[in-house]
Amino acid sequence: MLVRQDPEELLSSLDPEQRAVATTLSGPVAVIAGAGTGKTRAITHRIAYGVATGVYNPTAVLAVTFTQRAAGELRGRLSQLGVGGVQARTFHSAALRQAQYFWPRVYGGDLPPVLDNRMSLVAEAASRLRVSTDTARLRDLVGEIAWAKVSNVTAEDYPRLAAQHHRQVAAFDPETIARVFAGYEDVKRDRGRIDFEDILLCAAALIADNPQVADAVRRTYRHLVVDEYQDVSPLQEALLTLWRGDRTEICVVGDPAQTIHSFAGAQAGFLTSFARRHPAATVIRLVRDYRSTPQVVSVANTIMDAARDAQGLSTVSLQAQLPAGPAVEFSEAADEAADAAAVADWLARQAEAGVPYREMAVLFRINAQSPPVEQALADRRIPYLVRGGERFYERPEVRQALLALRTEARTSFDPDGQGVVAQVKAVLGTLGWTAQPPEGAGAVRERWESLAALLSVAEDMVTTRLDQPGQSAVDLPAVSAELERRAEAQHVPTAQGVTVSTLHSAKGLEWEAVALLGVHEGSLPFVLATTPEQVAEERRLLYVGVTRARRHLRVSWSRTRNGGGASRNVSRFLAPALPGRTAAAAPGGAGRRARVKGSVLSAHCRSCGHQLGDAAERKLGRHASCPSTYDEATMRRLRDWRSSAAAAQSLPAYCIFTDATLIAIAEARPTSQADMLRIHGLGQGKVSRYGDEVLSVLTGQRGEDSVSSSILDGNS
């Protein structure tokens, strides 16, 4: 039963900034909420306060977020505050509900079914077009088509806009991707299906094309609340605008410093430009960090200081509210295996000090960094769980286990008096759970982890009940009901094990002890991040990783991959946070050993003068985060020449020169072929074929539209 609270009591537990959010009930509102500052608390209290004061009708409030887990948390918090009737949903859930309701009324039939998996249809489209694919290439195509759709990019416009957004898929040129994209849409129409992004497109089209539908939606939902607004895509922003109409009742909440999904279409610019687009907006910043110790917060702030925007809606500088904790540990290892082993030993020490394994995590940039960690943990018999992208409650073994527990609960009794945990173990034991985890990784291990996580719910319920004298004992029906409730809210249980995860998958979570592994150049920033925007996102990814830790934080990197090969250095993002004993190892540090042989042009940044790290930087001739030194007119002439040369030879433009090479040429401004050969990545073949043409463009002797006969002759 919901019990409505007194408005003033609702505000009594909030800090001044949270109170400002809760009491600002009208007009456009933007909340810039740093990590750990209580954004969910602030926005749920805002809704509850609006309802308690009579300003809001709860059924007229639509709160949208990005995951079922986050939506479930919003519903749970509102229920605790005595508020019922608010629609707290994901974007797709809200859009699907509207599309399913209005589609029959507009078109006279049911909304087409939603695809469970689009890969088979993309494969069919590629096959029709005789485009060779394998599983990895299909995944790349599926991801690129998804990006195009959430970015409102059509197949026809894809080649042009992909270049503007620096989209590159190694196995395919943009024109091929566009053809497969168009073919996929044809296959989908032939089958009478829609995909995940089409849910948003269908809802948007229904509202945009039908005034009656638009009026009905806007009369139903008069107050919009958008969580994680830094992650909205152009398509989601368009849908929000259609939901809102000409009203100003919208509250957006987000943190520009946690924008880490730009590759999937997220655009933090919608948040950072909110005040410019809504001049009457109230902007409130949540800066008090209640999650992490001052030591962790200091590292997080230092990482972001170099990228903090001084204008508009800037990222916040966190203010730690917790007592001081242990110092953050920084460590360099000889190779990746040694790094993983040291992390495992650190986790073992945390366990000896009383930190539960479920309150620990090891985070890294890419999945390929996971095997050494898993091996090191297995060698020390430390339980662990690998966190993947698949939704927990959609896993076959989880659905099977919930059904088995539900069935057993209907006739449940405990004749031997062993207790509910033993009963749950017996049920899960028939499905593959064992007292000891299986050795190694793979499907068997993943199945065991899922079942162990379900068992942990029963164990936690019993422990909690024992801590509350006078409460009735936990039985199997109660456990089954709790699991069903969690499934509805997408509240994923955590078994007694260390979480092993990529940084992207860790967003939104937190642990008592976190180890960040592999924080070196080439990993953070990742080697494929070459544009300033991509490098900035890599910095934010490290920031997200650091702010997952509440009390204990360890950050490490390795000099080499396997004990041999070129030496690598700690990430440039971490350098300002390092204590004096390791600062010399950072890029630009006074004690850093020279790694790059060759010309000064390729070894030192022409902007800041410090040494360069990876191959991409050496090709550019500067750090990707440093300002460029070319002029736009020169770059435009080079691009026009490349386009003409590519057209003359019927080649993709990147086969002439990549964007990175063009930038390096524009910045170096060589005056001879010998100068061109000093640019990292330019070989004798390319210089012999195109060198004179490029030099003519640089000196302005060639028109922008001309192509030399030598190129044409070379193609004949």
N, C-alpha and C positions, 0 to 999 in steps of 0.2 A: 504494500500500500504506500502510495506517495504522500509525503507530508510536506506541505509547502512551508518554507522557512520565512522568518521575519526578514525584511530587506536589510535592516541594519546588521543583523546577525550574519548575513551572507558576506558583508563587507569586512567584518571584524578580523578575519584571518588573512586578509590580503595586505601586501606591502603597498606603498603609495602609488607605484606605477601600475600594479595590477588593479588597484582600486580605480585608477583613472580609466583603465580599459572597461571595467565592469560598469561604471557609471556614465560612460559616454554612449548613449543609447540611440542617437540619431545621427544622420548624415554619413558621408563616407568616412571610414576610420581605417587607418593603417597601423598595425602593430608590428614593430621590428623587434622580434623576440630572440635574444641570444640563446645559445645552447644552455639548457639547465635552468632557465629563468622562469619556468612555470607558465608557459603559454597556454597549455590546455586548461590549467586551473583558471587562468584569467578569462578565457573566452567562454568556458562553461559557467563561470560565475556571472559573466555579462549577460548570458541568456537567462540564467536563473533570476538575476536581479531585475531584468526587463519584465519577466513574467510576474515576479512577486510584486512589482510596483504597478502592474496593470498596463504597462506600455506595450508589451508583446502578448499576443495570443500564441501559445506554444505551437499550435498546429500551423501557424503562418510563418514559422522559422524553418529555413532549410540550411543545414550546416553540412558542407561538403569537404572531403579530404581525399587522400589517395589510396589508402589501403583499408581492407576490411578490419584489420586490427585497430587502426586509428579510429575508424568510425565506431567500432564497438566500445573503445575506451571513452569516446565522447558520450555515447548513450549511457554507459555505466556511471560516469561522473554526474551526468544530469539526473539520473535516477537517484543517486545519493543525495542530490540537492533538492529532491522533491519535485522534479520537473518531468512531466510525461507529455507525449504528443509531438515533440520536436522530431523532425526528420533529419537524422544524422546518417549520412550515406557517403559512399564514394561517388565520384563524378559519374562513373559508368553505371553504378546501381541506380542513381537518381535519374539519369538519362534513359536507361532501359525501362524503368517503371513508367515514365512519361510516354515513351515511344510505344510501348505495348498497350497503353490505355488509349492514346489518340490515333494510332495508325488505323485500326478498324473503322473508326468514325470518319476518317478522312478518305481512306482508300478502299474500304469495304472488305478487307481481309486481314488476317493476322500478320503481325510483323514477321518477316522471314527469320528462320532459326539462325542462331549465332554459331559460328564455327568453333569447335573445340580446339582445333589445331590447324593453322593455315599452311603448314609446311607442305602437306601433300598437294594442295592446290597450287602453290608456288612451283613445286616440282613439275606438276603437269603443264603449267604455263611455260616453264623453261624448256620442257621436252618438246612442246608444240613448236617452239621457236628454234629448236636445235641448239640450245645453249647448254653446254656441258656443265654438270654440277655434281658435287658430292655432298655429304652431310654438312661439312663445315661451310661450304660455299652457299648451300641453301639457307643456313642460319644467317649468313651475312645478308643475303637477299631479303629474307623475312624481316630482319632488323631495319634494313634501309627502307623497305616499303612502309614499315610502321612509322619510321621517322617522317617520311614524306607526308603520310596521311595526317599525323598529329600536327604537322607544320603547315597544313593547308597547301601542300605542294602537289600539283597534278602530275601525271605521267608525262604530259606534253612539256611542262615547265621544268621537270626534274633536272635535265642536264645543265640548264642555265643557273638554276637556283642552288644546285648541289655545289657548283664551283664557287658561288658567292659564300656559301657556308663551309667551305673547305671540307666537303664530304668526299672521302676517298675509300673505295673498297678495292682491296688489292687484286682480286681475281677478275674484276669486271670494270669496263669503262662506263661512264655515265649513260651513254646512249643504250648500251645493252641492258642496264638496270631499268631504264625507262621502258624499253620494249617488254621486259618481263613483268614490270609493274602493270602496264596496260593489259598484257595477256592475262595476268592474275585477276584483274577486275572483270575481264570477259568470262573467265572460267567460273568465277564466283556468281556472276549473273546467270550463267547457264545452269548452275546447280540450285539457284534460288536461295542463296545463303548470304549472310552478312558477317563481317568480322568485328573484332573488338573495337576498332576505331569507328566503324560504321554505326555503332550504337550512338556515339556522340553526334555523328553526321546526320543520322536520321532524326534525332531529337531536335537538332538545330534547324534542319530543313522544315520540320513540322511547324516550329514556332515562327520561323522567318517567312514561310509561304502562306500561313493561315492565320489571319488576325484573330479568329475566334479561339484558336489554340493558344496563341500568345496571351490573349486576355485572360483565359482560364488559368494558365500557369502563373501569371503575375498576380492575379487575385488570390490564388492559393498561397503562394510564397511571397510575403511582403518584406521579409528580412533575410538577407543572405549573409552567411558567415563562411569564409573560405580559409581552411587550415593549410599550412605548407604552401602558401601562395607563391613562393619562389620557384616552385616546381611546375607551375602551370604551363601548358603548351599553347600555341596560337589557337588551336581548335578548342581547347577548354576555355580560353579567355573569350572566344567568340560566343560560346554557349553561355558563359556567365553574363555577357552583355545582353544576350537575348532573354535570359531569365529575368534580368533586372529591368529591362526597358529603360524608361527615362527617370526611374526613381533613383534616389541617392542612398537608399538604405542597404549599404554593403559594408561589411567589416572584413578586412583581409589580414592574415597573420602569417609571418614568415621571417626567414633569416637569410639575407643575401650571402652570408658566409657559408651557408650549407647548401648552396646550389651545386649539385654534383651529378645532375642527370641531363646536362645540355646535349649530350650525344643522343639522347632519346627524345629530344624536342623541347625540354624544359627551357624557359626563358625568364631569368631573374629580372630582366628589364621591365616586365609588367609590374613587379613590386617596386623596383627602384625609381620608376617613373610615375608611380601612383599619384603622388602629390602634384606633379605637373599636369597630369590628366584630370585630376579632381582638385582644383585650386582651393575649394572649401574644405578639404579633408583635414581631419584631426590626426596627427601623427604622434604615436606614443612608443617609447622605447623601453623594453624590459631589459635591464642590465644586471640585475642581482642574480648571481649564479648560486643556486642551492644544491647543485649536484656534486661539484668537484671541489677539492681542496685548493687553497691559494697556490700551491706549487703547480698543480695541473693547470689551473686557470692562467697562471703567468706564462707557461709555455704556449698555451693556445693563443693568448693575446699577442705574444711576440711573433708567432708565425704569421698572424694576420696583419700586424702593424704595417708591414711593407706594402700591403695591398689595400689598405683602408681608404675608402673613398671619402674625400672631404666635402663633397657636395651632394645635395639631394638626400635620399634615404640611405645613409651610410650603414655599414655593418657596425655593430656595437662593440665597445670594449667592455668585457665582462668584469664584474666586481664580485669577488669570491665572498660568500657568506658563511662558509663552514670554517671550523677551527683548522689550524695548520696541520699538515700531514707529513708523511715522509717525502724526502727529495725525489724528484724524477730521476730515474736511472738512464744514463746514456752509455751505449756499449758498441764497440767495433769488434767484429770477428774476422778471422782469416778467410772463411768461405761460408757458403750458405748452410752446409751441414753443421758447422761449428756454431753458427748463429742460432739455428733451430735447437741444437743441444743446450746452449746456454739459456734460451728462453724456457725450455722444458725444466731445467734445473731451477730457474727462478720461480716458476709456477709451483714446483714441489715445495720450495721454501715458503711460499705464500700459504700453501695448504698446511704445512707444519705450524704456521703462525695462526691458524684458525680460519682462514678464508675458505669458504666452500668452493669446490671446483665449479659449481654452476655459476659462481660469481666471478669467473675468470674468462678471459677471451684472448685469442691470438688473432690479430688482424694484419692483412697484407693487401697489396695492390691487385694482383691477379691470381686466378685459381692455380696457375702453374707453380706458385710458391708454396702450395699446401703440402705436397708429398713429404718434403724433409721434416716439416712440423709434425705431421701425423706419425712419421716413423720415430721421431724423437720421443713423442708422447707415449707411443706404444712400447718402446724400449724400456721406459720407466713405469709402465703399467698405470699411466695417468689416464683416466677415462676422458673421452672427448666426443664432441658431436660436430659434424661438418654442416654448417648452415648453407643451404642452397637456395636457388630462386623459386623452386616449386612450392606452391602453397601447401602447408602442412596437412590441413584437413582434406585435401584432395588426393593425398597419397593413397594408393590401393590398400596398403596394410593398415592405415589409420581408419579408413572407412570400414574395413573388415572387422577391426578390433572394436570400434564403437558399436557395430551391429551385434557382435558376439556378447559384449558386456550388457547391452540393452536386453538381449534375449535371456541371458543368465539372470539378470536382475529381476525379471518377472517371476521367477520361481526360486529366488535366492533364499537360502537359509544356511546357517553355519553349524552343522551338526557336531563338528569336532572342536568348535570354539577356537579356531585358529585366527580369526579376525579377518577384516575385509582386505587387508593387503595380501594375505595369503590367497584369498579367493581371486583377486585380480591377477596375481602371479600365475595361478592355475589356468585362468582363461587365456592370458597372453602367452603362456607356455605352449598352448596348442597351436599358436600362430607363429612361433619362432623365437620368442623371448627366452633367454637363458640367464642364469645367475652371473655368468662371466661373459663379457663381450667377445664376439668372434675376432680372430686375429686378422690384421690387415684391413684394407679398405675395400670398397666395392658395394654391390647391391645388397649382399647379406648383412654387411655392417650397417648400411643405411636403414634397412628394415628393422634391425635390432635397436638402433637409436630411436626410431619412431616409437616403438613399443615401450622402450625404457622411459621415454618422455611421458607417455600416458600413465605408466606405473607411478611416476613421481607425483602425479596429481593425487592419487590415493594416499601415498605416504605423507604428503604435505597436509592433506585434510585430517588425517589421524593425528599428526603432530600438533596442528592448530587446535584441534578439539581437546587434546590432553592439556594444552596450556589454558583452557577455559573451563574450570571446574563447574560442574552442574549441568553441562551440555550433554545431550544424548549422544550415544556412540554412533560412529560413522558406519553405514551399511552399504552394500553394493548398489542398491537403487540410488542412494545419495551420490555415490561416485559417478554412476552413469549419467545422472541428471547434471552434475557439475561439468562433465566432459561435453555433454550436448550444449550446455550454455556457452562454454568456451568456444565450441565449434561455430556457433552462431555469431559470436563476437570476433572470430578469428584470433582468439587469444591463445597463442602457441605455448604449450607447456615446455619447461626446460628440465631435462633430466640432470642427474648428478654427474656432470662432465664439463670440461673446458669447451667453450665455443670456439670453433675454428672457422674463420669467415673472411671474405673479402671486405674491404672498406665500404664498398657500395652496399652490400647486404647488411652491414652493421648499422646503417643509418636508422635513427629512431630508437636504438637500444642503448643500454648502459650496463656496466659491470663494476664491481668493486676493484678488480685488478685487470689491467689491460696491457698486453705486450704488442707493440707495433714493430713488425719485423720487415727487414728489407728496405729501410728508408735511405736509399742511396740514389745517386744520379742514374737515370735509365729505368728506374722503377718509380720513383717519385721525384721529379716528374717522369712519367712514363716516356719511353723512347719515342713513341709515335706522336707525342704532344709537341707540335712545332710552332703553332701560331701563338701569339700572346694570349688569346682567349683560352686556348687549350691549356697552356701552362698555368694560367690563373685558376682554372678549374682543378688542376692537380694540387695546387696549394690548398684550396678549399677542402679537397679530399683528405689531406693530412690533418687539417683542422678538425674535420668531423671525427677522424680516428682518435685524436688526442682527447676530444671532449666526450668520448664514450666512457672514460675512466672516472670513477668517483674518488678513489683514494690512492691507489697504487698504479704507477705508470712506468713502463720500461720501453725505451725506444732504441732500436739497434739497426745496424747495417753491416754488410760484409764487404771486404776489400775485393774479393773475386767470387766467381760463381762456384768453382770446384777446386780452388787452390792453385789454378794456373791461369794464364792469359793476362789480359790487360787489367791493371788495377783501377778500381772505381772509388768514388768519393761519396761522402755523406751528402744527402740532399741539400741543395742550396736553401730550401725553405726552412730547414732545421738549423742552419748555421748560426743565426742570431741568438738562438736559445741555448746553444751549447756552452758549457762551462769552459774556462780558459784552457783546461788540459786537452780538450778535443777540438777547439775552435780552429786550430791550425790545419786540421784535416779537411775543413770545409772549402767549397769552391770560393776562390778569392782570398782564402786565409793566407797569412804570411808564411806559414810553414808548409804549404802544399807543394808536393813534388810535381815537377813538370811531367805530363803524360804524353803530350802530343809533340811528335817530331815534325819538322817541316817549316813552312814559312811562318813569319809573324802573323800574316793575314789569317791563317787557318788556326793558329794556336791561341790568340788573344782576342778578347771581345773589343771590337772597334768603338763600342759605346762607352764601356766602363774601364777597359784596359786589363781586366782580370783574365786568367786563363779559362779556356772553354772545356766543357766536359765531353758530351757524347758527339756522335758523328753528325747528327742534325745541326747542332750548334756550330760545329766546325765548318759545315757547309755554309751556314748563314754568315759566319764570321762574327757572331755576337751571341750573347745569351738570348734565348727566346723572350725572356721577361724584360730585357733592356730595350730602349726605344730604337726604332729603325732609323737608318741614316740616308735612305734613298729619297729622291723627290718623286712625287706622284706622276709627273709628266714623263719622266724616264721609264718608270714602271709601266705606264700605259702604252708607250711606244713598243717596249719589249713584248708585252702581252699581245698587242696587235700584230707584231711581226710573227710571233709564235703561232697565232691563229691562222695567219695566211700560209705559213710554211706547212702547218699540219694539214690544212685543206688541200694544198697543192699535192701533197703526198698521200692523201686519204689515210691519215694517221690520227689517233687521238693526240691532243695537244701535249699531254704529259710525256709522250714518246719523244718529242723534240727536246724539251727541258721541263722538269717539274717546277712547281711554284717555288719551292725552296731554292732551287738553282737560279731561277730568275731573280729572286730577291737578293741572293748572294752576288749575282752579276751587277744588279742595279746599285747595290751598296759599295761594291769594290771598284766599279767603274774602270775596268782594265783598259789599257790603251794599246795593247799588243796581244798576240796569241800567247806569248810567253807569260804575260800577266794572267791570262785566263787559265793557264795550266796551274797556276798557284792557288786557284780557288778549289777548295776541297770538294772532291766528287766529280770534277770535270776532267775527263780523260782525253787522250790525244785524238781518238776517233771523232768525238763530238766537236772538239775544237777545230780539227782540220775541216770538217764538213760545214760547220756553222759559224766558225770564228769570225771570218771577214764580214759576214752579214751582221752579226751582233755588234762588232766594232763600228760598223757604219750606222747602225741604229743609235748607238751611244753618242756618236759625234754629230748626230742630226743630219747626216748626209743622205739618209734614206727616208723616203716618204713612208707614212704609216701604213699605206695600203699596198706597197710594192713588195714583190717577192723576186729574188734574184733568179736569173736563168740558170745559175749553177745548181740551185736546189731542184728546179724543174728538170734539168738535165740528169741530175742524180737519181731522179725518180723514174726516168724513162727506161 
